[in-house]
Amino acid sequence: MRVTAIQSFKNGVIKTYGDGELLGDKVPNAEPFRSAELPNPCIKMDSGKYVWGFQCWWGPVYKVKEKHAPHTRETIIVEPEENILPVDEIEQ
């Protein structure tokens, strides 16, 4: 499913990581997720980087646009602070 990942939305300014593909629940290579084997929604962004459910608000592209467009005066695309890979991609 195509989704939009939002970092923040304040005073009409939406900061987004952009659009990407929701890969489903995966285990991030970050604590406490890795050691506890806790899955989290994983989104592979069009930029090739990964963003996780614990890092953003996300939803289907059309629903995010529909909900936020009337209240948005500026959209800023930002890069994730860190690119946390899924554990299954690290161990290959």
N, C-alpha and C positions, 0 to 999 in steps of 0.2 A: 504494500500500500504506500502511496506517495503521501508524505507528511511534511509539514512545516514545523521547525523547531524554534521556539521563541526564548530568547534569553531574558528579556524584560519588556515591559510596556508601561510607560509613564508619561503623563502630560501630552498624549498624542504622538509620542515617539516610540516606535516599536523597534527593538533591537532583535534581530533574528540571525540564526546560524544558516538560514536559507532552507531549501527543500532537500529532501532525500528519501530514501527507501527504508521503511520500517522493516527490520529483519526479524523482529520478534524478541522474545526473552533470551538473553545470553548472559554469561557471567563476565563482568568487566574485570580487567587486570588492575584492580584497585581495591584497597582494603576499605571496609570489612567484607566486601563482596567476594573476593577471590578465596580467602581462607575459609569462609563460611559457605562457599559455593552458592551464593545468593544471586539468582538471575534478576535482570533489570531490562526494561525495553531498550533495544539497541537500534539506533538510526545511523545508516551510512549516508552521509551527506553527499551531495553532488560534487563537492570539493574533494571527496575521497576520505575525509576525516570522519571520525565517529563521535556521536553525541548520544548521551544516555538519558533515560527518563529522570534520573536523579539530578541532572544538570539543567533541565529546561521544562517548559510547558510545550506540549506538542499535540498535533491533531491533523486530520486529513486536510490537505491543501485547500480544498474548496470551502471547508467549514471554517478554517482559520480566517481566510479572506472575507467570507461572508460575515463573520462575527466582528472582526476588527476594522475592516475597511471604513465603515462610517465614522469611526473615532480616531483614525490615523491621519496625521498631517505629515509625518516623515517616517520613512523606513530606512534603517541602517543595517547592513549586513556585517556581521562580526565573525571572527574566527574563534573557535573554542580555545580556551586557555591552554588545555592540554588535550592531546589525542590519545585517549585511553582505548587500547585495542581490546577486542574480546579475547578471553583466555584461550578459546579453541583456535584462534589464529596465531597466537604466540607459540603454542606447543606443537605446531605442525612441522 
